[in-house]
Amino acid sequence: MNAVTVRAKKVSESMVHEHTYKVFPNDLNSYGTVFGGMIMATLDRIALVVAERHSGETCVTVSVDAMHFLAPAGQGDILLYYASVNRSWRSSMEIGVKVLAENYQTGEKRHILSAYFTFVALDENKIAVEVPQVIPDTSTEKRRYIEAGDRRDRRRKEAEERRASRENNN
Ligand SMILES: CC(C)(COP(=O)(O)OP(=O)(O)OC[C@H]1O[C@@H](n2cnc3c(N)ncnc32)[C@H](O)[C@@H]1OP(=O)(O)O)[C@@H](O)C(=O)NCCC(=O)NCCS
């Protein structure tokens, strides 16, 4: 894909809605709850699918905002994964992810975590390439689009501070 063929795309064209995963004993940590690393790896993979669907390019994870586990999931639970593109810039995209744990006996759903991944689309020479802009349709998509702009400002500021700190230490 090149700049001429890049077109804006709707969030619904790339989203992953309710990918389900049944928790078995080999998914648990020593404490008997779901191993967080398993959830993180799955999230990275699902968010990558959204980024590659949106961009039509090969993408790499460039950053993940703070990830907080809000509640544990346990054996027998069903994990429900959601991921969608919030906004894109020149070559990068913010993908928002959410995980719920469902108790299949009661139907109760608990919010396990939400996080934001940034992916960059690269060409065959590993050069960052232009990606389609996002068309937010619903009120939720519009809110996420605006909030993603604030988060990008913060990430760029933090990246700048890290760069300055590295230079000072050299
Ligand atoms: C992704 C990568 C090519 C970007 O390199 P770079 O020199 O920063 O490239 P650029 O300055 O052209 O930036 C490219 C985009 O990345 C974004 N970016 C770079 N660092 C970022 C960060 N820490 N957080 C969020 N976005 C970031 C830039 O804002 C830019 O986005 P834009 O084009 O939409 O404005 C490089 O950081 C890389 O290869 N990282 C390793 C990725 C990887 O291997 N991931 C797998 C995990 S092992």
The ligand as a Gaussian input file, in Angstrom:
#p B3LYP/6-31G(d) Opt

LIG

0 1
 C        8.899000       1.054000      15.546000
 C       10.243000       1.677000      15.165000
 C       10.628000       1.243000      13.765000
 C       10.052000       3.192000      15.183000
 O       11.312000       3.746000      14.963000
 P       11.526000       5.312000      15.043000
 O       12.919000       5.608000      14.717000
 O       10.968000       5.818000      16.346000
 O       10.631000       5.783000      13.845000
 P        9.921000       7.142000      13.651000
 O       10.587000       8.231000      14.439000
 O        9.719000       7.290000      12.169000
 O        8.505000       6.909000      14.338000
 C        7.565000       6.066000      13.738000
 C        6.286000       6.175000      14.528000
 O        6.474000       5.522000      15.780000
 C        5.963000       6.342000      16.807000
 N        6.675000       6.025000      18.040000
 C        8.008000       5.909000      18.201000
 N        8.294000       5.614000      19.488000
 C        7.113000       5.519000      20.133000
 C        6.729000       5.224000      21.477000
 N        7.642000       4.965000      22.437000
 N        5.411000       5.215000      21.784000
 C        4.483000       5.470000      20.850000
 N        4.769000       5.765000      19.558000
 C        6.075000       5.786000      19.216000
 C        6.226000       7.746000      16.310000
 O        5.387000       8.680000      16.985000
 C        5.879000       7.597000      14.855000
 O        4.451000       7.653000      14.706000
 P        3.754000       8.536000      13.527000
 O        4.437000       8.181000      12.239000
 O        2.354000       8.060000      13.532000
 O        3.921000       9.957000      13.900000
 C       11.379000       1.282000      16.160000
 O       11.120000       1.906000      17.398000
 C       11.473000      -0.203000      16.343000
 O       11.872000      -0.950000      15.457000
 N       11.120000      -0.662000      17.551000
 C       11.113000      -2.103000      17.836000
 C        9.730000      -2.669000      17.508000
 C        9.687000      -4.142000      17.764000
 O       10.561000      -4.885000      17.361000
 N        8.617000      -4.580000      18.444000
 C        8.461000      -5.955000      18.785000
 C        8.840000      -6.165000      20.219000
 S       10.328000      -7.058000      20.368000

